[in-house]
Amino acid sequence: MSTSARMLRLLSLLQTHRYWPGSELAGRLEVSPRTLRRDIDRLRELGYDVDAVRGVAGGYQLRAGGALPPLLLDDEEAVAIAVGLHTAASGAVAGLEETSLQALTKVTALMPPRLRRRIDALRSQTDGVPWGRGGEVIDAEVLTVLAQACRDDELATFDYVARDQVPSQRRVEPHRLVSLGRRWYFVAYDRDRQDWRSFRVDRISNPVASGQRFRPRELPAEDAPSFVRAGIKSVGQRYVVRVRLTAPAAEVESYVGRWATVEADGSGCVMTMQTDTLDWPLMVLAHLDSDFTVEGPPELVELVARAASRFARASQPSN
């Protein structure tokens, strides 16, 4: 192993921020303790603050320094950072748009082509709707495979578990990824069913892009988010939420977007929402600076009451 390759390997190990016994580090790098000490000195010269404990049980640990030295990231870490920066640059974090964009530009400029390709695919093939966060945990590899298939117009196959829990394998012409509410959706033309479909990404597994190209079809909707919303409404949801708020309709609508129907009612408004879970409308009500009355369903009334009790207890000073 060359000196430069060994230094990168040493830095990668130290950046886990665990304490490394010197003997274990030397063994990992296949060098003598003396060579290891010289490599640690080189890292310090480059600005990395490495603590050392001498003696038989001595070792090394990287700690935070006064300035940010160069970071060594693996492929998945680099992709995660770039996606997070893109989210912040698009306005998800107020006040950080410009600096996030500057950082994103620097990160992507240093990426090898294979990683830039993954980032560009995920970014260009995703339509986002501001709504908050939460929901099912999605495998990043599933997202990137689907995003690349969308961008490159490649036929894809995947395993899917439908709402009725029936498993199937799908063969589709990918169109777009949509981040809507707390979930990700995959819009595609299903070749076996000869119709457009939107799939919940958390129900997709083992996606494979075939490499076979296809001629894109025209989506029968204004855009992919509209297509997904229409599909959700046609299926129907478990709850119909109706809440009367004292806040102006424009204020409420600016937060919930087109995900709920907001109608003016005097100086306040009435918000109606169809949903299959009540934790999301509860989060909306907690976020809005407004008095409100839940008109339905009864389950949401009970959920709000329990949440209010918990918050009230939390605000009580401890003895």
Order of alpha helices (4+ residues) and beta strands (2+ residues): alpha-beta-alpha-alpha-beta-beta-alpha-alpha-alpha-beta-alpha-beta-beta-beta-beta-beta-alpha-beta-alpha-beta-beta-alpha-beta-alpha
